[in-house]
Amino acid sequence: MKEAVIIKSFPSGITLRLNGEIPFEKLLQEIGYKFSEARNFFGSANMALSLEGRQVSGTEELRIVEAIQENCNLHILCIVERDATTGRDFAKALAEMEKKNTDQEESQFFKGDLNEGDILETENSMILLGNVYPGSTAYSAKNIIILGGLYGEACAGGFVAALEMKPEKIKIGDFKYRPRSKQFRWQGRIHLKVQPKIAYVKNNRITFEALTKDFLSAF
């Protein structure tokens, strides 16, 4: 009999290969059981999640994330596209960025979300394991890497990178960016089908590029 769920890993994330034939409620039970059994193996890492083998709705995706997080200590930062270019390349780029910044003594890690009214400020490069929600601000005199969504404001001296780039405002050096249309007010913990991006100054303006391993190597 075909397994209900198979767990595979890739850099900075995990893929679930889902059985497309069994009822969804049964699938959720199997997912919970698998991650409960593997609780000690996964620890409390922050990971991206990719799903394959079965078409699922947005609500079902969120229920899968809940089943995982209720049965182990993993923190699912996002659900990425199954597409290799979008999902896998981001994970590789993410690993490269973490390595590059952890090699520098001035880099600082922060864990947790910034909610409305919160301000996080450092003179060093910042790596934030969480989301920056509307009404909150992340300040760094150097670079900002957000392993989550940027829905509020970010002010940096170098570049700003985020798994999901939907800012209210970005300021890099003397240059500012505001979206022409008002951004949605994010209510959930996870934004699905992300497009990781990096913002930096080029030709006297803030430019956005897709964040891939190849781009990062040339940056």
Helices and strands as residue ranges (DSSP letters): E 5-10, E 13-18, H 24-37, H 39-42, E 46-52, H 58-71, E 75-79, I 84-88, H 89-102, E 108-111, E 119-122, E 126-129, E 137-140, E 144-150, E 153-156, E 160-165, E 169-172, E 175-177, E 197-202, E 205-210, H 213-218
